Amino acid sequence: MLCGSVRVRIVWRAVRGGDVSDKAPSEPEQGNGVTGIRVAVACLVGLVGCTVVWLVSPYNNFILHLGYVSDSFLPIAGLFVLLVLVLGVNPLLRRIRPRWVLTRLQLVIVLGMVLVASVLPGQGLLRLLPYALGSTCVQVSGSQQLAEVYAAADLPPTLFPEPLGHGQAVPASDRLLGELLPGESIPWGVWLKPLLAWGVFLGFFGLMMVSMSMIVLPQWRHNERLSFPLIEVHNSLIDTPEPGRFFPALFRSRPFWIGAGVVFLLYVLYGLNQYFPERVPAIPLSWDLRQCFTEEPLNYLPSNIYRSRIYFLFVAIAFFMPTRIGFSIWFTTLAYGGYVMVGRAYVPPFHYGTISDHRSGAMLVLTVVILWLGRARWAQIGRSLVRVPASVGDRRDRKAALLFLAGISGMVAWFLWSGAQLRWALLFVVTGFMVCLVITRLVAETGIPFMRIYDCDPVIFMSMVPVAAVSPGSLFLAGVALVFFQIGSRVNGMTMATHSLALDEEEGNTGRQTRFALLLVVVLLIGLAVCGAAHVGYSYNYSVTLDGEQSPISPWGAGGFNRSNSLMLSHSRGQLPQPLYSRPAHIAFGVALAGGLQWACMAMPSWPLHPIGIIMVNTFYGNQAWAGIFLGWLLKVLLVRYGGSRLYRKAKPFFLGLIVGEVSAAVLWCIVPSILVALGKSYTAIHTQPL
């Protein structure tokens, strides 16, 4: 009977076209017909994950006023969705429905969609845009002078929810920054035209970003062999388990659980201490040594040198980044601390803006170097436009080139339509290109999830020409460019798309890359509507955050165009802001310093300093990260020196555990306040990562 049963199963599997062995398949089959269905399922699951990010992030960030869960290149909300699938859904499916298990390809699609979805809720777009538009309508209505400069700018009315004019009634904008009155409903209709106008720009911007990802990825991944530390993190999380196993190898590693458990426990104690300071002890994660720096000139040191905090995410990422990069970040921070100390103590008045100009010079150098190193790749992309494609790779390059041209052409046309002069429209697009290129390159080399480009502001160049050469509309759009490009670089779409495409590239299907890239653009456009509706809906229903600390719920967003307003008012008086020092000289110094460091890196493989340190110095993110990066760098150096590559490989799961432990703690301290609010109780915000 047993032999007969086995023969029946073998015949039945042969009839179905399956494996004729007696062992059940441990993973789903990957036939071509099945793959299309599985990709569709992955897109659906990914869209659900994106919707979770779009709806939960604004509520968590701006209603509960907790730590941001989407504003990084390793977003908490995105990792939470991934961990639910890897540790919850897939093991359950392996147990009850093995053929429904999400394959690695499907997880890659889901992860890529969620990463790009995380661009929308935070700083780069919706944390600012709707609130800034509503605030502009209110400010113009209350100021005759501001109304006059906006009239001179002659901006398209579809950019704003309500007409701009002094004394103009703007109830929709007033309620957005305040709260709906009893019996009022959300005026969705006034937001449809701005949604379309800004959506067109986001669509072209998205095309530029994903096409740049397709262009640079083969060069950086295969020719220059950048480390892509975040790819290593993602690959470890979505690794396919061995046959008969329910979880990937990482989650069966003891060092991983030790690292995750220790960090999670530390943050549990830290959070409970905030709620019950007299009952629960907490191990301090920060320090303040100002009492050791009271004598001159040490008292002129920047506060981030003697007052800092350890974030385990930075410790872990420093372990995976190249040693030279980690050393450069913390060493440059300390070196510029000395520069500030000497400048304030012995060469007053000291202008912190000079450091910003050094960063701008470094930005120019890094852009030129990146393009120079990839010049053969860019030439190949250019040739693909005039040659008949001979391979799948050629066809991909041709599509990438066409998408890139469509993206930048559309952006220039949008800026012209919005009221910018041609030369400044071109400058805005070039600036956006530079920011996207450099931030993506830096994240690919370092893996630092918290980073932003502060510099190469278009206004720097606009202030160097006669005032008559700049129109009010161009100045307003310079502020728009700052929001989308520099401020938006904290969660840059090109960076997210590059990492998503890099994960998909490992699946070996080059021909699918263009479709995946276009899918990511569609995600951006869908998210603009869904996440935008969430932001607007929350803002109309809440005049203040639930902890009572912010009103409106995004005050920083409400001031998003204040810089544009200030520039336009200065322009109406016949002047633009000028620094009290020689800005060109300090930009030139930044060019020389970064250029020298880059040349040394390329000429001497053992040279320890990389110009990335200049980009991060004296920024919020660099100040938050340097101590953790120093600790991670030190641990890596010691492990490699005394244990060699073997101990380094064995330590990887432990440091991955640090990341998962900190993310899990962040999720915990987002869930606890939500439960307390549902029970009608007060709560305390517990921050496990930089804001």
N, C-alpha and C positions, 0 to 999 in steps of 0.2 A: 504493500500500500504506500509506504513511504517513497519507494523508488518511482512508483506510478505518479505520485503527487508531484515529485520533482520534475518528471518528464512533462507532465501537463503544464507546469509553470514555464518550463523552457519553451515549449511549443507556443504557448500563449504570448510570451514576450517576443518570440520570433515573428508571429503574426502582426504584433503591434509595431514591429520595427525597432524594438529596444535591445538591450544587452541580453545575450542568451546565457550569460553566466548566472549562477544561482544566487549571487549576492545582489541585494537591493542597492541601487545607486545612492551614494552619499550626498551628491549634489545634483541639482537639476541639469537636464540635458541642454546642450547649447546649439541645437540645429538652427539653420537660418530662419525657418518659419517660426520657430519658437522664440528666437531672439527678438523679432519685431514685436511680438506680444509682450515680451518681458520688458522691452524698452518702454512701451506704452504704459505698462504697469508702474515702472520706475518713475516715469514722468508724473503719473497720477499721485504716487506716494510722495514724490518730491514737491508737488504743488501743495499737498496737505501740509508737509513740513514747512514750506515757505509761508503758508497762511498762518501757521502757528507763530512763526517769527514776526510776521507783519502785525498780528493782533496782540500778541503777548508783550512784545518789546515796548511799544508806546505806553501801554498800561503800567508795566513794571517801571519804566524809566521816568515817566512824566506824571503819573497819577500816584503811584506808591512812592515815587522819588527814591528808588533803590539804585544799586549799582547797575550800570548799563550792561545789557546782556547781548547786544549785537554789535557794539562799536569797537571791534578789533578784527584782526585778520585770523584769529582763532576764536570766533564768536561763541559765547557760552550757550546761547539758544541753539545755534547750529550743532554744536557738539552734543548737546542734550538730545536733540532729535536723532543724531547718529547713534549715540549710546543706547537709546531706547530700542532702535532697530537691531543693533548688534547683540545687545545683552538681554533683550526682552522678546522681541518679535521673532527673530530668526531662530533662537533656541527652541521656542515653542513650536514653530513650524517644522523644524527638524524632527520634533517629537511626534507631531500629529499629521502633518502634510508635507513630507520632504520635497515634493515637486514644486511647492509654492515658496520655497526658501528664496530670499533675495540674494542673487549672485553678487560677486564682486563688481561686475559691470553695472548692475542696478544700483548698488550702494554708491558707486562713483557718480552716477547720474544724479542720485538724490543729494549727495554731498555737494556736488557742484552747484545744483540749483539753490540749495540752502545757503551756501557761501555767498552767491551773488545776491540772493534775497536780503542778506544782512546789510547790504550797501544802503538800503532805503530808509530804515527807521531812524537812523542816527544823524551824526553831525553833517554828513555830506549833502543831505537833501531834506528829508521831511522833519528833522528836528528844527530846521531853520525856515524852510520855504513858506509853508502856509502861514506861520506866525509872522514872518517878516512881511508878507504881502498884506495881511490884515493890519498890521501895525503901521505900514506905510500909508494906507488909506486913512487911518485915524489921525496920524501926525499931519498929513497934508490938509485934512479937513480943519485942523485946529491952528494952522500956521499960514498966514498970508505969504510970508517970505518963501516958505517951502513950496507952497502951491505955485508960486511964480517960477521957481527953478524947474519944477516938474513940467509946467506948461512949456517952458523953453526947451526941455528935453524931448518933448513930443513923442512919448513912448506909446506903443500900441495899447489901447485900453483893455485888450483881451488878456494882458499880462496880470491884471489885478481883478479881484472879485467885485469891486465896486468902482464907480467913477472917481477920479482924483480931482479935487477942487476945494478951495477954501469955503468953509461953511457947508460943504456937501454932507447930506445925511448918509451915514455909513452904518446902518444898524447891524448888518451881517458881520462886519469887521469888529464893531464894538462888542457884540455878543461872543465872538471868537476869543477875544482877549479877556472877556469877563465870563458871563454865563447866561444861558437862556432865561428869560422871564417865565413865570408860570403860564402855561398854556401855549407858549411859543414852540414851534418845531424847527428843526435844523434846516436852514435855507440851502439845501444841496444845489439848487439851480445856479446860484451865483458862482459856484466853483467849477462848473462844467467848462466854460471858456478858458480859465487859467489852466485847468487840467489838460486841455488839448494843446494850448500854446506851449506850456512847459514840457508836455509829453513829447512834442515834436523834437525839442532840443535834446531831451534825454534819449530819444531813439537814435538820433545822429551821434550823440556822445557815446552811447552804448556800442554802436557799430564801430566807431573809432577804437574804443577800448578792446573789444573782443578781437578785432582784426589785428591790432598791435600784438595781442597775446599770441595769435596764430603765427605772426611773423617772427617774434623774438624767441619763442619757446624752443624751436629746434636748435637755434644758435646757442642759447644759454644752457640748454639741457645736455646737448650732445657734443657741441664744439668746445665751448668754454667750460663745460662740466661744473656749473654752479651747484652748490650743496643742496639748496632747497630744503632746509630743515623742516619746514611745515609739511612737506610731502612725506618725509619720513614718519612724522607723527601720524598723519592721516593713514598712510599705508599700514602702520601697525594696528590701527583701530579697525580697519576693514579687511584685514587679512582673512583668507578662507581657512576655516578649521580643517585639520586632518580628518580623513574618513573615520567616522565613528565618534567624533568629538562634537560638542555643542558650541564651544566658544573658541575664538582665535587663540593662538599660542600665547599672545601677550597676557590675556586674562587668566592664564593658568600658571603665570610666573609668580613665584613667591616674592622676589624683589619688587615687582610691580605693586603688589598688594601692600607690602611694607611701606613703600613710598606714598601710595595713595592713602593708606590708613593713617599714617603719621600726620600728613598735611590736613586731612579731613578732621582728625581729632583736634589738632591745634586750632582750627577755625571754629569747631564746635565749642571749645572752651572759650575762645575769643568772643564768640557771639553770646554765649550764655553769661559771660562776665559783663557784657553791656546791659543785659537784662537784670542780672542778679549780681551786682558788683561785690556785695558783702558775703555771698555764699559760694560763688564759683571762682576759682583762681584762673588766671590766664597767663600763658607764657608770652612775654612781650615780643613783638615782631618789629618794633620800631625803636629808634633811639634819638636822643637829643643831647649833643655834647657841647652846647653853646658855652657852658661854664668853663670849658677848656680853651676857648678862643676869645677871651675878653681883652687881651693885650694887643696893642698895635704892633704890626699891621694885620695880625690874624683876625681881628674883629671885623675886617673888611671882606673876609671870605664870604662867598655866596652861602646862603643858609642850607642849600642842598648838599653841601660838602660835610657839614657836621650834624645834619638832621635828615634822617632817611628812614626807609622801611624795606624789609625783605618781602618781595613777592616771589613765591616759589615758581611761578610761571617763567620769570626771567632767569632764575637759577637753572631750570631745566633746559630752556632754549639755549642758554649760553653753553651748555654741555654739548649741544648738537651743532652749534655754529662753528666755523673755522676759528682756530685759536687766535689768529691775527686780528680777526674782526672783534672778538670779545675783548682782547687787550686794548684795541684802539678806542673802543667806546668808553671804557672806564678811565683809561689814561688821559684821553683828551678832555674828559670832564674835569679831572683834577688839574690838568695843565691850564685850562681856561679859567678854573677857579683861581689859580695863581695870577693869571692875567688880569682878572677883575680886581683882585686884592691889590696888586701893584698900581693899577690904574686909579682906583679910588683913593689909595693912601698917598701916592706920590705924584700923580699926574692929573689932578682935578682940573676941570670937571670931567668925570668919566661918563661916556654915553654908551648905554647897553645896546643901542641901535647899531654900533659898530660890529658887534658879534653877528647880528642879523645880516649885515652886509658881507661879512666873511662867509656866512652860509650861502648867500646868494652867489658869491663867486665860486664856491665849491660846487653849487648846483650846475653852473655853466660848464665847469670842467668835467664833471661826471657825465653830463649829457654828451659832450663832445667825445669823451673816451668810450662811452657805451656804443655810440654810433660808429666810431672808428673801429673798434674791435669787431663789430658786426657788419662792417662795410660790404663784405662779400655777400652776406645774406640779404642786405637791402638791395644790392645790385641784382641779385637773383630774383628778388620780388619785382624789381623794375622790368627785367627781361621777360618775366612771365606775362606781362601785359601785351607784348608784341610778338611772342612766339606761340606756336601751336603746342598745347600741352602734350607731352609724350608719356606721362606716367601719372599715377594717382597723386604723387607728391606735387607734380607740376600743376595739376588741376587745383589742388588745395592752395598752392601759392597764388595762382591766378585769382581764385575767389577771395583770398585774403587781401590781395592788392585792390580788387574792385570794391570790397567792403570798406577798406581804409580810405580810398578816394571818395566814396559816397559819404562816409562819416565826416571827414574834414570839410568837404565841400558843403554838406548840409549845415554844419556848425557855422561856417563863415556866412552862408546865406541867412541863417537864423539871426546871427548878430547884426547883419546889415538890415534885415527886416525890423529888428527891434530898435534900431536907431543909432548903431555904432558907425563911425567912419571906417572906410575900408582898411586903412593902415592899422587901426586899433583892433578891428575885427580879426585881422591876420595875427596880430600880436597876442590876442586872447587865445586863439586856437593853438599857436605855437607854445604859449605858456602851458596850456592844458596838456599838450603832447609831452612837454618836458617833465611836468609833474608826474604824469602817469608812468612815463618811462623810468624815471629815477626812483620813485617809491616802489615800483614793482621790482626793479633790480635790487634795491636794498633789502627788501623783504626776502627775495630769492636767495640772497647771499647770507642774510643774518637770521631769518626766521622770527625776528622780533614782531610780536603781534600788535604792539602798541607803538605806532610811529606816525608822524605827520610831517609834511613839507610845509614850512612856514614862509618860505622866501621865494624869490623871483616873482614878486608881486608886480603886475603890469603897471601899477601906479608909479613905481620907481622910475620906469622909463618915460611915462607920461609927464612926470614932473620935471624932466630934463629938457623939455621943449617949451617954446612960448605958449602962454595960456591960450592964445587965439587959435592954436593948432589943435586944441582939444574941445570937443563939444560936450554939453551937459549930458546928452544921451550916452556918449562914450564913457563918461565918468560913472554913470549909474551902472552900466554894464560891466565896468571894471570891478565893481562890488559883486555883481552876479558871478563873474569869473572867479573871484576870490572864494565865494561860497562853494561853487561846484568843483573847483580844482584844488586850491590849497587846503581849505578847510575840509573838503570832501576826501582828501587823500588819506585821512585816518582810516577810512574803509573804502579804499579805491576799487572801482569795478574792474579795472584791468588786472590788478593784483589778484583779486578773487578769481577772475576768469582764467588767468594764466595757471594758477594752481589747480583749478578744475580741469583744464585741458591737459595739464601734465599728468594728472591721475588717469584720465581717459586714454591718453597716448600710450600708457603702459599696457592697455588692453590689445594693442597691435592693429587697430583699425584706423588707419590714417584717413580713409575716405569719409568716415563718420564725423570728423572733427568740425567741418564747416556746419553741419546740421546741429551739432552740439553747441557751437558758438552762437548760432542764430537762436537756439532755444534759450540761451542765457540772456540775450537781448529781449526776447519775449517775456522772460521772467521779470526783467526790470520794468517793462511797460505795464504788465499786469499788476506788479507790486505798487507802481505809482498810484494806480486807482484804488487798490485794496488797502494798502497801508496809509495812503493819503486820506481815505475815508475814515480809517481808524483814528488818525491824528485829529482830523477835523471834528469827528463825532465826540471824542473824549474831551476836546477843548471846549466845545459848546456845552457840555454837561458838567464840567468842573471848572470853577473859577480859581481854585487853589489846589495844590497837591494835598493829599490826605494827611500828611504830617504838618501841614500849615506853613511850610517854609518857603514856597514859591508861588507867586501869582504875577502873571498868568503861569500856567503849568510849564511853559518853556520860555522864561524871560530872556534867556540868551538868544533863542530863536526870534523873539519879538524884536530884538535889536539887530537882527541880521543885516539889515540894509542901512543902519545908522552911519556906517562909514561912507556909503554912497551919498547919503544926505549931507554929511559934513563936507565931502569933496565938492559936491555941486554948489553948496552955499559959498565955499571958499572961491570957487570958480566965478560965481556971480559978482564977487568983490574984486576980481581981476588977479587972483593969485592962487597958487597951490602950495600945500605944506612943503617946507624945505627943512632938512636937518641942519643942526648947528655945527656940523663938521663936514669934512670932504667925503661925501659918500662914494664917488668914483674911486678915490684912493683906497678906501677900505674894501670895496668890491675887488679892486685889482690885487690887494693883499690876499684876499680869499682865493682868487684865481691862482696866484703864485704858490700859496701854501698847499692848496689841494693838488695843484699840478705837480709840485715837487714830490709830494707823498705818493701820488699815483705813479709817477715815473719810477720812484724807488721800488714800489711794489712790483712793477713789471720788470725792472732791471735786476733786482736782487730778491730771489724767492724767500730768503730768510729775513727780509726787512720787516720789522714788527708793526709799523703804523700804517693804517689805511685811512683815506680821507673821509670815510663814513662817520668817523668821530666828529668831524666838523659839522656835518649835517644835523647831528643830534644834540650838539652842545648847547647849553642854555635854553633848552626847550622843556616844556612840561614833561614830555615823554622820556627824554634823556635823563632828566633829573630824577624821575621815578624809577628808572630802570638800572642806573649805573651800579648801584650797590649789589643788587641781585645778580647782575651780569658778572661783576667782579667775583662773587662767591662761586658761581657756576664755572667761570673760567679757571679759578684757582683749583677747584675740585678736579676738573678735567686734566689740568696740567699735572697734578699730583698722581692721579690714577694712571695716566699714561706713562709718567716717568718711573713709577715704582711697580706698576703692574703690567705695563705694555698693552698692546692692542687687545689681548685676550681679556684682561680685566675691564677694558673700556667697553667691549661688546657685552660682557656680562652685566655691566652697570646700566646699560641702556634702559631695560625695563623699569629700573628704580626711578630714573629721571622721567620717564613717561608717566609713571605713577604719580609723580609730583604734579604734573599737569592735570591728570584726571582727578586727583584729589582736590585740587584748588577749584576746578570747574564744578565738581560735585558739591563742594561746600557753598559755592556761589548759588547753585540751584537750590540747595537747602534753605539758604537765607533769603531767597526770593519766595519760596513756598510758605515759610513760616509767617511772614507778615501778611500774605494773602489770607491765610487761615485766620489770623488774629483780626483782620479787617472784617471778614465774614462773621466772626463772633462778636463784632462790635467793640473790640478792645484796641488799645493803643499799641504801637510797635516802634521798634528802633531799627534804623537802616544799618546793616552790617556790610561793609565793603571789603571784599576779598581781592579785588583787582582795582587798578587805577581808574578813576572816573574819566 
